[in-house]
Amino acid sequence: MESLDDETAAETLEEMAAERQAQIIGDMDEERAADILEHMSPDEAADVLGDLPEAKAEVCSTAWRMTSNSTWPNCCLTPMTPPADS
């Protein structure tokens, strides 16, 4: 993946099994992961983030939000918090 440009890496990842996607993105530095996720479809990227450990997903989504080309809806980037018991 390191030798591929972001768009090609995103296209390649989209063809892989979900577990493999999360493993590859999880092993990357956050900025590179965010750059690649930006080129994936929002649904696919959200699935990848959902398969990552929570801390890594949060860092990747935060790094992605800092890019100037952000087009994902915030719902795809914000970890879901269960409602508080009343």
N, C-alpha and C positions, 0 to 999 in steps of 0.2 A: 504494500500500500504506500510505502514511503516514496516510491518513485513515480506514483501516479498523481496527476493534478487532482484538485478537489472534486471536480465534476465527475471525472472518470472513476475516482475512488467511491463516490456516492453511488454511481450506477452499478459498480461492481458489488458493493455491499448490499444493495437492494436485491440482488440475485441470490444472496446467501441465506442460509437458515438463520433464524432469529438468534439462536444461542451463539453462533459464530460471529454475527454482527456485533453483539454486545461484547464478546471477548475482544474483538479487534478494536472497537471504539474504546473499551475500558483500558486497553494497553497503551493508547495514544496519550500524548499530552493534551490538556483540555482545549487549548487554542486550535490545534489541528483537528481534533474531534469536532469542535464547534463549526469550523470551516466546512468540513465534509457534511455534517448534519444539515447545514444550511442548503446544500444542493440536493438533499433528499426530499421526497414528498413529505408534507407535514405528518401524514398518518404513519408513514414508515419511520420517520425520525422519532415520533412520539413513542412508537413501539420499541425502538432501540433504547431510548431513554428509560422506558419502563422496565426494560430487562437489565439495566445496569444497577449496581448497588446504589442506594439512595444518595450517599455522599458524592459519588462520582457523577451521577445524573444531575445533581444540583449544580455542581461546579461546571459541567459541560453546558448546561442550559444558561447559566449566568454568563459564561464566556460568550455564548452565542448571542445573547441579548445585547452584549456590548458592541457587536458588529454593526456597522452602519446600514447594512442591507437586510435587516431583520424584516421578514414578512410572515413569520409564523404567528398564529394567534397565541396570546399569553396563556390560554388554557393548556396548550401543549407543553409549556415550559414550566409551569408552576406545579410543584408536587401537591398531590391531593391529600388533604387533611381530613380525617374522619370527623364527623360532627361530635361536639362535646355532649356527654350524657346530661340530660336535664333533670 
